[in-house]
Every structure is written in C-alpha cells, then in structure tokens.
Amino acid sequence: LRRGPWSQREDEILKHLVNSQGALNWVRISHQIATRSPKQCRERYHQNLKASLNHDPITPEEGAHIETMVAQIGKRWAEIARSLTNRSDNAVKNWWNGSMNRRKRLMRRQA
C-alpha cells in the first residue's frame, strides 16, 4: 500500500468508485484501487473529494464561530465542522492550528 500524496489518477478512480458504489463499503473500494487502505480511501473522500465540501478559505464569521465552539466544547473538530456548512473536520482543525500559529508569531513580534 502507498503512503503519501494521492495522485490525480487515484483521486479520479476513488471518485468514480464512490459515485458508482456509494460511500459505504470502503473495503471493497480499496480492493479495487489496490494502492490504498480502506481508511485512506474513506478519509481522502470525506476530507478532500466529497462534492459538497466547501474548499474556499474560512470566512471571518466562520472563524469566530470556530473560536466560540472551541471555548465551549474544546477541540472536537468533527462536531464543530458539523455546525458549519460543508466544512471537513480536518479543514476546521487546520484553520485553528494556523490561527494559533499566527497569533504566536504576532505576540513574539510585539514582545
């Protein structure tokens, strides 16, 4: 099984298989792809390829919502992502971590 970045060909095959078979039997789909595990296929689809996902940058309003939710429930990314429109939990987590890193850099510059 491969590790690392997915090729465009793998993405195309995965999308085709999910469109024809549905997003339920990841074992069967991974056997047909042959280069990736069921978990890799499921995560790639739900985090990156799902047609309903919004890949635009997170808006200031969404960012404020994420900050409020983290303060209320902690870093429960899947739950926070469900409260937004078409965002993956990974996109929410990445935004949060990037936001924290930007704040740390800003504070170092001001010190």
Sequence and secondary structure as in RCSB ss.txt:
>XXXX:A:sequence
LRRGPWSQREDEILKHLVNSQGALNWVRISHQIATRSPKQCRERYHQNLKASLNHDPITPEEGAHIETMVAQIGK
RWAEIARSLTNRSDNAVKNWWNGSMNRRKRLMRRQA
>XXXX:A:secstr
   SS  HHHHHHHHHHHHHH SS HHHHHHHH SS HHHHHHHIIIII TT   S   HHHHHHHHHHHHHH S
 HHHHHHTSSS  HHHHHHHHHHHHHHHHHHHHHH 
